[in-house]
Amino acid sequence: MPRRGLPKLTTRKIAGRPARSLDGAADYLGVASQTLRNWRSKGRAPRSIKVGGRVWFFLSDLDEFITRTAAVLLILICTVLAAIA
């Protein structure tokens, strides 16, 4: 059955800022949509807004999330390497 709704990679302007739907944001982050839903329910996802019953993520928030996550992983890797050195 064909997928309904917006294509995953669609970027829309919301309040003048580029944003992606939940599926599009999950694709942008390289995770499954359900993973992003789980992160949202646990307060671990990038900031999101609801417009017309749909969840949207601003691209700037997705990029910030990627940067923060990469920084945390780098610190964790350095800590582990220092512990085993």
C-alpha positions in Angstrom: 0.0 0.0 0.0 1.4 3.4 -0.9 2.5 5.7 1.9 0.0 8.5 2.7 0.7 12.0 3.7 3.8 14.1 3.3 7.0 12.4 1.9 9.6 11.8 4.5 12.1 14.3 3.2 9.6 17.2 2.9 10.7 20.4 4.6 7.9 22.9 5.3 8.1 26.4 6.7 6.4 26.8 10.0 6.5 30.3 11.6 9.0 31.2 8.8 11.4 28.5 9.8 12.2 25.2 8.0 10.7 22.2 9.8 10.2 18.5 9.3 7.5 16.1 10.2 8.2 13.4 12.8 8.9 10.9 10.0 11.1 13.4 8.2 12.9 14.3 11.4 13.6 10.7 12.2 15.0 10.2 8.7 17.2 13.3 9.1 18.5 11.9 12.4 19.0 8.4 11.0 16.7 6.7 13.4 13.3 4.9 13.2 10.2 7.0 13.6 9.2 4.9 16.6 12.6 5.7 18.2 11.9 9.4 17.8 8.4 8.9 19.3 9.9 7.1 22.2 12.5 9.8 22.8 9.7 12.4 22.7 7.6 10.5 25.3 10.7 10.3 27.6 11.7 14.0 27.0 14.9 13.0 25.2 14.0 14.2 21.7 14.8 17.6 20.0 12.3 20.3 20.7 9.1 19.8 18.8 5.8 21.6 18.2 2.3 20.5 17.2 0.5 22.2 14.4 -2.8 20.9 13.2 -2.4 17.7 15.2 1.0 16.9 13.6 4.4 17.0 15.3 7.0 19.2 13.6 10.7 19.7 14.4 12.6 22.8 13.3 15.8 21.9 11.4 17.8 24.2 13.6 16.7 22.2 16.6 17.6 18.9 14.9 21.1 20.2 14.0 21.6 21.4 17.6 20.5 18.0 18.9 23.0 16.3 16.6 25.8 18.6 17.8 24.9 18.0 21.5 24.6 14.3 21.0 28.0 14.1 19.2 29.6 16.2 22.0 28.3 13.8 24.7 29.5 10.8 22.7 32.9 12.3 22.3 33.2 13.0 26.0 32.1 9.4 26.8 34.6 7.9 24.3 37.4 10.0 25.7 36.5 9.0 29.3 36.5 5.3 28.4 39.8 5.6 26.5 41.4 7.4 29.4 40.2 4.7 31.8 41.7 1.9 29.8 44.9 3.7 28.9 
